[in-house]
């Protein structure tokens, strides 16, 4: 865990920036989301440029990336419109952070069989279980303190069993987003999507799970309206 100190300092700085924008809301939150989305899209395009694929395929990849990242960004903006900063932090953000933290420490502590070593050699089943347990614990705590009791188009009414299932589902989706980004990096032949964040690599490296979860939230919310 030689990089733990650097990762912790960078994480605290990112949390402080995100917490400030989340608390202020409005254009502050929108500006942060747009900034992060723009940086992620830039790193996405950088990865795609190393795919050595045809020009048509590259355009398709860039279009898919723009849709994927924009949808997630719109969901991030919408939840802040619908909820206060505490609710957004506890219901939507903290469980995803818990997945990353739980997976990191469980994977480093227990190790064990790899999930998909050819895609992401560091990801283990123990890490996935740790992430799911951490997210479920957060979701259960939110339910217990009744921060998420109201119904919404995004999450529905919370109860303990739903909270437990939500934690596991969030962990699976976040890890899927992580694996997808790892696959892109493996295909591009790079270790990190960028080098902007010390100890974490690029912005895409840090928010891949967030993007996956919020993309699913966007689809879940938008699909019934389309129908």
N, C-alpha and C positions, 0 to 999 in steps of 0.2 A: 504493500500500500504506500509506496514511496511518493506517489503523486497525490495522495489524499489531501495534504495541506494546500497545494495549489488549486486542486479542484474545489475545496471548501471555500477558499477566498473568492474564487471566481463565482461560485454558486451564490454566496452571500451578496455579492455585488449585483448579480442578475436579479436575485429575489428583491433587493432593495429598490432597484429600478422598476421592476414589474409591480411591486406593491404600491409604490408612489403613484404610478400611472393608473393602476386599478382603483385606488382610493379616490383620486381626483375625477376619474371617469371622463365622460364627454370626449372632447378632442384630444385630451392627453392619452387616453386609452387607445383611441383610434390611431393616433400618430405612432404609438409604440407598436401596435399590431401591424400597421402598414410598413413600418421600418423593418420589423422582424420578417414579415412576409417577403419584402423586397430582397433582403439579404439571403433568405432561404432560396428564393427563385434564382438569384445570381449564382449561388453555390450549386443548385440543381443544374443550371445551364453549363456550369464549369465541368461538372461530372459528365454530363452528356457529351460535351465536346471531346472527351477522352474515350468515348465508346468506339471510335473508328467505324461508325456506321454510315449508311448512305445519307445524302442530304435530305431526302424525303423522310426517312426514319427519324433523323435528328429533329426536323420540324414537328413531326408527330410527338416526339418526346417532349419538346418544349411546350407544345400546346397542352399535353396532358399535365405537365408540371404546373403550368399556369392555372389550369382548372382546379387541380388538386389543392394547391396552396391557397388560391383565392377563396375556394369554398370553405376551407378551414378558417381563414381569416374572417370571413363574413360571419361564421358561427361564433367566433371569439368576440366580435363586436356586438352581435345580437344578444348574447347572454348577459353582457354588461348593461345593455339597454333594459333588459327584462328584470335584472336582479341588482341588488346592492353589492358593494365590494366584498363584504363578509360572506355573503351567500355564494358569490362567484368563486371566491378563494376556497371555501370549504367544500362546496359541492362539485365544482368543475376542475379546479387546478390542483388542490392538495392531493386528491387520490392519484393523479397522474404522476406528481412528484414522488409520492409514496412508492409507486411501482418502480421508478428508477432507483430510489434509495434502497428499497428492499431487495431488488434484484442485484444491485451492486454488492451489498454486504453479504447476502446469502451466497451469491456466486463465488465471492472471494473467500468466504469462510468454509463452505462445504464442498465447492467444486463439483465433481461428479461428471456424469455423462453430458456430452454436448448435445444441444438441440439440432443444430445444423452447422457442423464444423466447417464445411466448405463455403458457407456464406458468412458466418460470424463465429470464429473460433472461441471467443470469450463467453458466449452465451450458453448457459447450462440450464438443465431442468430445475436444479435447485434454485437458480436465480429467478426463473419464472415463478416457481412456487413462492419464493420470498416476496417477489413483487405483488403477487396475487394476495397473499396474506396481509401485506402492508396496506394495500389499497382497500381491502375488505375491512381492516381494522379502522381505517379512517372513515369509510362509509358508515360503518356501524356507530362510530362515535358521533358523526353528524346526525344520524337518525336519533340516537339517544338524546342528544341535546336539542332535537327538533328544529334544526336549522333548515331542513328541507322537507317540511311536512306538507307544503302547499303543492297542488298539482301544477304541471306546466306541460307545454307541447314537447319539451325536451326530455324530461326525466320521469314524468308521472308522479304518483303519490308514493312516498318512501315508507317502507316498513322494514323490520330487521332482515327478513329473508331476501327482499328485493335489494337491500343494501349489500348483503353478502354476495348475491349474484352480480350486482353492479360492479363490485370490487374485482371479481374474477374476470368479468367481461372487459372492464377497463384495462386490466393487466394484459389480457390476450391481444386486444386491439393495439395497445401501446407497443407491446413487444413485436407485433406484426409490422408496425410502422418502422420500428428499429431495424428489423430484419430486412425490410425493403430497402431502407437507406444503406444498410451494410452490403446488400447485393449490388446496389448501384456503385458503391465505392470499390467493391471487388472487381466489377466489370471495368471500371475506369482505371483500376490499378493504383489507387491511392489509399492511404491510411485514414485520412480525415477529409471531410468535405471542405475544410478551410482551416485557417489558423488564427481566427479572430479572438477566440476565448481561450486563455491559458489553461491547460489541463483538461480541456473539453474538446478541443479542435475547432470546428466551425459552428455556425449558428444552427445549421441543419442537423449536425450531430447532437445538439442539445435539445432541439424541439421536435425531433422526428416523431416521438410518441404523442406529443401534443397535437401535431398536425393530423396524425391518423385518427385520434379520438374525436377531434373537432370536425374533421371531414365526415366521419360517421354521424355525428350529431347534425351536421348540415343536411346530409342525405335523409336521415330519419325525419327531420323537420320539413324538408322541402318536398319529399316524395308524395306525401298525402295531399299537399296543396296542388301539385301537378295533376294528380288523379282527379 
